[in-house]
């Protein structure tokens, strides 16, 4: 095959065959196709798109660039959850122990935060000793022993994805729905799962800000999962405000502990029970999502979910002392409160700016090389539709970077639109596809 001809074919909007896509991915991964040619192919895909079949072919080629984990020796259904990312989204930390406690195996390969969104691995690593870099043998053993495992992508899993994503990041081709789909699904299918629950975010704090774009991505992910004969349920959920109240790595672990110990944080609890319920349903423990939600709630109220979280942390080398005594976790050097300068109803929150503010405090990375401060972050109190009075606390900030405090205060204050007119709350779960 001729690489230039294949680039031209896609540039002209023609459909590529399975063999042609496999040729491009395999030879790029092996270093036989240079970056500049594969960049041209990515831009052609960005501009002309891929149809359902082509997206499945691309996913398959990326999946087959590494190992597909065989979990058939482990009894029970293997179900994972993937979120497209947002601000304060710590659902994986809560859902994995709930679902594992209910009797479903949860193999989870997660990512790090970059930009305004937090990463599950960074949150887990704020627990002293927690190991996210398990090899595939340790991954299997942990899943067998604890019914759940949460690690980062290894060199064995979809290596083509790492190379392609690095190129997308510097060629303005990140936002392509087929490329996002293949990136997500190649990693998820490599885990050895039987089914998958997807949480596609939309709103000011999401990558897909428009509901129409989020719907297209949700449909693409769903169609691709089905093409690989995987059971899938996809939710489109709201990210026009932070999820829960805590933003930052240890702060989000702390809020997860609160939920697992039975504290009701409305939006966070609602979403976690829904996603966990769907996973329990796909895991064939419940006959419906609603029954799955009831079982999920029982796992919390009985204490089994929190005990399972303790087990998972122990299994992955983590110190459980701070999970049981979170008030003793090391504190940031600086802690300040931010007060409202107006009275009225919250009508809009620029959630992206809240995420960036948390990053500026040290909770995230501006570049991949930046070190994360596990203590840093924000407790953000207001929700859209609620009334706030002048002098009420809007947020509390935690950081070791004193020089960032004025900038962050301005970002948080400017992220709010406050009106005299009462405003309707956003619907948390906008759509379900299954």
ABEGO torsion letter per residue (X at the ends): XBAAAAAAAAAAGBBBBAAAAAAAAAAAAAGABBAAAAAAAAAAAAAAEBBAAAAAAAAAAAAAABBBBBAAABBEBBBBBBBAEBBGBAAAAAAAAAAAAAGBBBBBBBBBBBEABBBAAAAAAABBGBBAABBAAAAAAAAAAAGBBBBBBBAABGAAAAAAAAAAAAAGAAABAAAAAAAAAAAAAAAGBABBBBBBBBEAABABABAAAAAAAAAAAAAAAAAAGBBBBBBBBBAABBBEABBEAAAAAAAAAAAAAGBBBAAAAAAAAAAAAAAAAAAGABABAAAAAAAAAAAAAAGAAAAAAAAAAAAAGBBAAAAABAAABBBBABBBBBBBABBEBBABBBAAAAAAAAAAAGABBABAABBBBAABEBBBABBBGBBBBBGBBABBBBBABAAAAAAAAAAAAAABBBBABBBBBBBABABBBX
